[in-house]
Amino acid sequence: MAALERFGRNTLWLSLVIAGLVGIGGLLGFEPPSGRDAGPVELASAAGPTGDEVVVELRGMRFTPDTIHVKPGTTIRFVNRDPVNHNVVHARPETLGRAPELFRSPEIRPNGSWTLTLDEEGTYDILCDLAGHYLAGMVANIVVSADPAAGAGGGAVEAPRIARDPRDLPPPVRREAPEHVVVELETVEKVGTLADGLTYTYWTFNGTVPGPMVRVRQGDTVEIRLSNHPSSTQIHSIDLHAVNGPGGGGAVTQVAPGETKAFQFKALHPGVFVYHCATPHVPTHIANGMYGLIVVEPPEGLGPVDHEFYVMQGEIYADGRPGAVGHAVLDPAALWEERPNFVVFNGQFQALTGEHAMRVRVGDRVRIFVGNGGPNLISSFHVIGEVFDEAHPDGATQALTNVQTTTIPAGGATWVEFTVDVPGEYTLVDHALGRALDKGALAVIVAEGDANPSVFRAVE
């Protein structure tokens, strides 16, 4: 991978020679890192040579914290707070089973612990390899340094957030008559955050993935003005699936860096439509983030709701998997074979979770505009814990009702509506669940408000 590695130089060297050193019985004076205990927790047990102990919790299929800064000789105690066994293995997902391991814990039982002491400075990758737990997010790294603050980066590269806020969309159109609408877009190539500690060079519309939502009324005359930022390395363009005309506009908007081109069209058909770059090689431009939605509302508009959200699925064919650290680049072979290492909502691994989750109240009516930029996979869009009162396949005017999962083809879009009945967290997924749980196509809606036991309650 053309990315910075988690391994420090000392760690990499040790990984290569550990088997030989241990095999000759430690004649050269090297002993592997010590690990003890996998039974009940005894937090008062002896610490390492420095007298210090750091506690790391294994909870919710995560290491907490997931970057552990310690001085050489510090004891690290891993405490299992989950109801299932875990272990701690010196490995990275992409090299698991193929590279030497400096340490591997026994299985740590629920409420058990295991301790580890590392004397050599460096950065050590760890994961849990039981039943694929690392695929669910159990990866972390240990940074061992005499000055822990100096190693705080752990090899990670900081970059701006690329994911568009799902609340960032135009308001509903409330006009009585068609108008001339001017839309200005700029193609921008920029480095952004793909996952924690991992960056990627995106190609974007207006600097985010997806690009801005365009929202107009049926019958409007829409003028698209597309500029390509002078710093771009590529020609870019735009094809809007709502356009009746050559290439959806792509035929007349092949824009060189520093230039601007424009065209206009009449919005003849209501619905929700994808737009994307149409410059060869088109799959490469789309996979790098060049897609968005255009909503054409019917003259009567859309019905009232309390919240609207804008979410798009896409594939990123990076040369590193979730858990890698550094800078990833496009893997052309993976794109050719349709093997994305990331499948994401709004351009980034689990972008719409945690502090970026969508928030509503019990009783709120929710509308989600959902598109699939592709370039290759079909999405099986589902909200765990909800049934769509309405789903508009491919943005069709007529809705299907009482829908559990809606299929969105590459280059397609829909909108769904539902009312939240019960407080809690509702998870948006591509129900091809390996894409959601392992590759990142997962988002969360947090609903707050009073319980509704007539609809849902736990029974003891």
DAUR-V710822 format. One record per helix or strand. SS is the DSSP state (helix for helix, strand for strand). FROM is the first residue (numbers start at 0). TO is the last residue. If there is no record, write none. Layout:
BEGIN
[[SS,FROM,TO] [SS,FROM,TO]]
END
This chain:
BEGIN
[[helix,8,22] [strand,33,35] [strand,39,39] [strand,52,58] [strand,61,63] [strand,66,69] [strand,74,79] [strand,85,85] [strand,88,89] [helix,92,94] [strand,103,103] [strand,107,107] [strand,111,116] [strand,121,126] [helix,129,135] [strand,138,143] [helix,147,150] [strand,159,160] [strand,162,162] [strand,179,194] [strand,197,204] [strand,207,208] [strand,213,216] [strand,220,227] [strand,235,235] [strand,238,239] [helix,245,251] [strand,254,254] [strand,259,265] [strand,270,275] [helix,281,286] [strand,290,296] [strand,306,315] [strand,317,317] [strand,325,327] [strand,329,329] [helix,331,335] [strand,341,344] [strand,347,347] [strand,351,351] [helix,353,355] [strand,357,360] [strand,364,373] [strand,378,383] [strand,387,391] [helix,392,394] [strand,399,402] [strand,404,407] [strand,411,418] [strand,423,429] [helix,432,436] [strand,441,447]]
END
